[in-house]
């Protein structure tokens, strides 16, 4: 526990400081230092359910899930995607899916607060990889088996296996098609440091993660030189990736440099004047799904985890502009070269890159 508190103190300036605070003090409140042996505190009450591997897995889970009466999902997926996904699941299995939706940090905060209060409500969590990593490190998730795990990119699966990738976010460049053509764009991010782009570009306020990934990819000297020059361009800084994509589509800015391709693709498919391009180097961040260790409906939780990474659900995500993780689903949304970021490293290096990001883009 002392090590956990120390890590919390070191993370006070990071993007996840409020979440780590809730985790640390929540655990202190729930589990006194001398209350239980360590093994008992970390016992997994649903391990046999989550790791059931027999050939009748789906039927076995479904029979028991129906007796549980439903399940609850916490996710950062927008309602335009989570709604159809829920409808498909309910139609296929006849099990009611209750969804609470929030931004990724809000999802983690809610899980932490409920754990602290010993309110076991949520069964499955689905959100950004780094936030899933926080929950995994604090032992709130459980490893689960699925016959579809073999179809996932093995490099995206964390070594601890406490959550699994279900979709991928790519940081891409999006542009307003009424103001620019594809051939007007540079081939590399460094091209946006040219004078002609000043006043025409925007970035998202919390994307220190993107900065860290680019610097790690390009090398410290080249990467930091780029970001210092980009800072001199004084890009418009807005909070919210959906908002940033909407700004580009509305023509409020010509180009967004840190757009999630799923957000741009969703607007494009609805007829908005926006398009996107993977810019070298294109960063990819896995999004994840995990079953909760203390889930009140563990059979239904395992059934939904199987479902969301199945080809059927992954094809639905792909049709809505969300790049799928399952490699059986062929997609034009991930058919390009990219650099995969490690959510664990993102969390570990958050303080460093947040300090650089704040100095260059948030305090001028």
Buried (B, 14 or more C-beta within 10 A) or exposed (E): EEEBBEBBEEBEEBBBBBBBBBBBBBBBEEBEEEEEEEEEEEEBEBBEBBEBEEEEBBEBBBEBBBEBEBBBBBBBBBEEBBBBBBEBBEEBBEBEBEBBBBBBBBBBBBBBEBBBEEEBBBBBBBBBBBBBBBBBBBBBBBBBBBEBBEBBBEEBBBEEBBBBBBBBBBBBBBBBBEBBEEEEBBEEBBEBBEEEBEEBBBBBBBBBBBBBBBBBBBEEEEBBBBBEEBBEBEBBBBEBBBBBBBBBBEEBBBBBBBBBBBBBBBBBEEEBBBBBBBBBBBBBBBBBBBBBBBBBBBBBBBBBBBBBBBBBBBBBBBBBBBBBBBBEBEBEBBEBEBBEBBBBBBBBBBBBBBEBBEEBBEEE
